[in-house]
Amino acid sequence: MPTAERRHHPVVRVTHWVNALALTIMIGSGLRIFNSYPAFARKGETFCCYPFDGHKIPAWLTFGGWLAGARHWHFAAMWLLVVNGLVYLGFIYLHGEWRELVPRPGVTRDVWQMVEFYVGARKDHPRQGKHNALQRLAYFSMPLFGALAVVSGIAIWKPVQLAPLTALLGGYVWARYWHFLAMLALVVLTLGHVFMVFAVDPYSLRAMLTGRYDEAKSPEARNARPFVNLRAPRPARDAAEVPPQSAPDRRGQP
Amino acid sequence: MSKLWLPRKHEAERLGLDRRAFLEAGATTAVGALATAALGGCNSRGPESASGLLAASTRWNERVEGVLFRHDAMNVAPAGAQAAGARFPSYFVSDEVPIWDEAEQGPWHLEIGGMVRRPVRLTLGELKDLPRTELRLEHVCVEGWSAVAVRTGVRLSELARRADVSPDARFVDFESFDDDYHESWDIESALHAQTLIVYGQDGRLLGPAFGAPARVYSPVKLGYKCTKYLTRIMFLPAANGGYWSDQGYEWYGGV
């Protein structure tokens, strides 16, 4: 297809989906491990900063079946997550993709403009390169939270053998808390990411599967806000602007 | 390709999702659903076919844990941390708290045997007469909680020296009178300076809830490796599994 350009290198596409699988296993099994002690306080103490002490995560969100099983999955998938993450980071460093991901000067203004556009306070999609400012921020912070998850995970795996690392994070109890917060951040980023893919740019799925992308369908070119492309034409206020026959035409397509 | 998707400012917003994108989105959702099903679904142990891979990964992780092990890595409970005291969870596998019944079983002894040149048999009094070590440690449980306690006892390395353990012994099995509870360790962890045969906790004699009259304790192992209600310490040429290890928990269980 002449309009389709190469958007994602095969290494990026493979590591993206491997990461999706590894993260799913890590979070599911991690939540099952967490359910064995769904709190942070050291025994005999209280913990300042977790309001859901003692409340288990719903079982359907967990993976591994029982504590030992979840631990086996967690400590197996951690290698997948780490090796895959290093391949990805090494690749984007050597291949230059990191330039599309690090925040640029004026990131606050650019992010604000994107927010304004998404909430309808701004008419036109801000100009962007490969990614918009919100995407840059999300894709840049994802590896950072991933690194925090890995480092804090190692710290609670080996709080004695790697005691200095655990101490750096404030000790075993706090390292466990950072591990949990890093997971939460990854979940929020992932949910936001998946939501935006379907609500704003479903064509990016093709880019992450086959690598090809049609710039004419990009959110910037379409001026796309969340869901606007999934809505039927609004008949009310704009009715006069839309030729009456145009809507039945499209619906009439087989 | 449909002309509908050519960029037309503001017009574009009115367009519906085209069929191609719809199919792609649907296909991806299906792939995701299949992947979930392949994993065996939520709250499951995962596919049976993964068990070989998981076992291999666990063996690999145990090797990594062995490499990470250092004799000079020490645990020190944080200065500000409160001792758990009576809130320290108490675990045993018998139906009731195991209590050594002297009337029925005779006086309690701790035996040290296996690959040793001088088998040792100690009464509780004799154990207490040996060089005493007292450590304030933060304990880590496999479940994720931690708890601080002061542990009083004798270094296992001291007992091993007295028993003159053979250099060929590579593993240690800790047996108990709590049903058939036992856990075997690598000898490196057993000879760590913070691995103690504990008879006191928080300045008092070990209570029945915590493994009286004596138990093994080390901050370099997860709680389930630290056999309570100790009766016998066997130095062995090969690992001998353990109560939880045989049920699927990682055998090494290092911290």
Chai-1 contact restraints between the chains, C-beta under 6 A:
chainA,res_idxA,chainB,res_idxB,connection_type,confidence,min_distance_angstrom,max_distance_angstrom,comment,restraint_id
A,S36,B,E143,contact,1.0,0.0,6.0,A-B,restraint_1
A,S36,B,G144,contact,1.0,0.0,6.0,A-B,restraint_2
A,Y37,B,E143,contact,1.0,0.0,6.0,A-B,restraint_3
A,Y37,B,G144,contact,1.0,0.0,6.0,A-B,restraint_4
A,Y37,B,W145,contact,1.0,0.0,6.0,A-B,restraint_5
A,R42,B,A81,contact,1.0,0.0,6.0,A-B,restraint_6
A,R42,B,S146,contact,1.0,0.0,6.0,A-B,restraint_7
A,K43,B,A84,contact,1.0,0.0,6.0,A-B,restraint_8
A,K43,B,R87,contact,1.0,0.0,6.0,A-B,restraint_9
A,K43,B,F88,contact,1.0,0.0,6.0,A-B,restraint_10
A,K43,B,W145,contact,1.0,0.0,6.0,A-B,restraint_11
A,K43,B,A147,contact,1.0,0.0,6.0,A-B,restraint_12
A,G44,B,Q82,contact,1.0,0.0,6.0,A-B,restraint_13
A,G44,B,A84,contact,1.0,0.0,6.0,A-B,restraint_14
A,G44,B,G85,contact,1.0,0.0,6.0,A-B,restraint_15
A,G44,B,R87,contact,1.0,0.0,6.0,A-B,restraint_16
A,E45,B,Q82,contact,1.0,0.0,6.0,A-B,restraint_17
A,A59,B,N43,contact,1.0,0.0,6.0,A-B,restraint_18
A,W60,B,C42,contact,1.0,0.0,6.0,A-B,restraint_19
A,W60,B,N43,contact,1.0,0.0,6.0,A-B,restraint_20
A,T62,B,N43,contact,1.0,0.0,6.0,A-B,restraint_21
A,G65,B,S44,contact,1.0,0.0,6.0,A-B,restraint_22
A,G65,B,R45,contact,1.0,0.0,6.0,A-B,restraint_23
A,A68,B,G248,contact,1.0,0.0,6.0,A-B,restraint_24
A,A68,B,Y249,contact,1.0,0.0,6.0,A-B,restraint_25
A,G69,B,R45,contact,1.0,0.0,6.0,A-B,restraint_26
A,H72,B,L54,contact,1.0,0.0,6.0,A-B,restraint_27
A,H72,B,T58,contact,1.0,0.0,6.0,A-B,restraint_28
A,F75,B,N61,contact,1.0,0.0,6.0,A-B,restraint_29
A,A76,B,L54,contact,1.0,0.0,6.0,A-B,restraint_30
A,A76,B,S57,contact,1.0,0.0,6.0,A-B,restraint_31
A,V160,B,A73,contact,1.0,0.0,6.0,A-B,restraint_32
A,V160,B,N75,contact,1.0,0.0,6.0,A-B,restraint_33
A,V160,B,P219,contact,1.0,0.0,6.0,A-B,restraint_34
A,V160,B,V220,contact,1.0,0.0,6.0,A-B,restraint_35
A,V160,B,V255,contact,1.0,0.0,6.0,A-B,restraint_36
A,Q161,B,L68,contact,1.0,0.0,6.0,A-B,restraint_37
A,Q161,B,A73,contact,1.0,0.0,6.0,A-B,restraint_38
A,G171,B,P78,contact,1.0,0.0,6.0,A-B,restraint_39
A,Y172,B,S146,contact,1.0,0.0,6.0,A-B,restraint_40
A,P202,B,A21,contact,1.0,0.0,6.0,A-B,restraint_41
A,P202,B,A25,contact,1.0,0.0,6.0,A-B,restraint_42
A,Y203,B,A21,contact,1.0,0.0,6.0,A-B,restraint_43
A,L205,B,E24,contact,1.0,0.0,6.0,A-B,restraint_44
A,L205,B,T28,contact,1.0,0.0,6.0,A-B,restraint_45
A,R206,B,E24,contact,1.0,0.0,6.0,A-B,restraint_46
A,A216,B,P7,contact,1.0,0.0,6.0,A-B,restraint_47
A,K217,B,W5,contact,1.0,0.0,6.0,A-B,restraint_48
A,A221,B,P7,contact,1.0,0.0,6.0,A-B,restraint_49
A,R222,B,A12,contact,1.0,0.0,6.0,A-B,restraint_50
A,N223,B,A12,contact,1.0,0.0,6.0,A-B,restraint_51
A,V228,B,E13,contact,1.0,0.0,6.0,A-B,restraint_52
A,N229,B,L17,contact,1.0,0.0,6.0,A-B,restraint_53
A,L230,B,L17,contact,1.0,0.0,6.0,A-B,restraint_54
A,P233,B,R14,contact,1.0,0.0,6.0,A-B,restraint_55
